[in-house]
Amino acid sequence: MKTTLLAVLALLLAGCAATPDTPKPEDAFRFGGISMPASGKVLETKYDRGIDSRYQVVLTLPAEDVPKLLEASDFAPGVMNDDRMVDGRRVVRKVTVEGTTVRLELFTT
């Protein structure tokens, strides 16, 4: 009994130590209804999930292409934060621009 309990505990701890697959930028873009211009380059993508799901994407994009990203992703003119229905779920989308670095935060509520 003691050996079985230790074996189960070891399996549980091994499962907790496993790292999740690296999130793909394409999944984040699809999740948030984002259309990335060809000139953009993804630097980092993070994903976490609890009650809600959240993607964080950092990319580099020429400043003149930021309006293209916003327009192609159906943001209202002059708006960089919104929420919208994407594939049946409400997704909050926040865009922050610092020079050529663009940060996207996409999460459900």
Residue pairs with C-beta under 8 A, 6 or more apart in sequence:
20 47
22 45
23 45
23 46
23 47
23 55
24 45
25 36
25 42
25 45
25 57
25 59
27 47
27 55
28 34
28 45
28 47
28 55
28 57
28 104
28 106
29 35
29 36
29 57
30 87
31 53
31 55
31 86
31 91
31 106
32 55
32 73
32 86
32 91
32 93
32 104
32 106
33 73
33 74
33 84
33 86
33 91
33 93
34 57
34 69
34 73
34 93
34 104
34 106
35 69
35 72
35 73
36 42
36 59
36 69
37 61
37 65
37 68
37 69
37 72
39 61
39 62
39 65
40 59
40 60
40 61
40 65
40 69
40 102
41 59
41 60
41 61
42 57
42 58
42 59
43 58
43 59
43 60
43 101
44 56
44 57
44 58
45 55
45 56
45 57
45 58
46 55
46 56
46 57
47 53
47 54
47 55
47 56
48 54
52 107
52 108
52 109
53 107
53 108
54 105
54 106
54 107
54 108
55 104
55 105
55 106
55 107
56 103
56 104
56 105
56 106
57 103
57 104
57 106
58 101
58 102
58 103
58 104
59 101
59 102
59 104
60 100
60 101
60 102
61 69
61 100
61 102
62 100
63 97
63 99
63 100
66 97
66 102
69 95
69 102
70 79
70 80
70 95
71 77
73 93
74 84
75 82
75 93
75 95
76 82
80 94
80 95
80 96
80 97
81 92
81 93
81 94
81 95
82 92
82 93
83 90
83 91
83 92
83 93
83 109
84 90
84 91
84 93
85 91
89 108
90 108
90 109
91 106
91 107
91 108
92 105
92 106
92 107
92 108
92 109
93 104
93 105
93 106
94 104
94 105
94 106
95 102
95 103
95 104
96 102
96 103
96 105
97 103
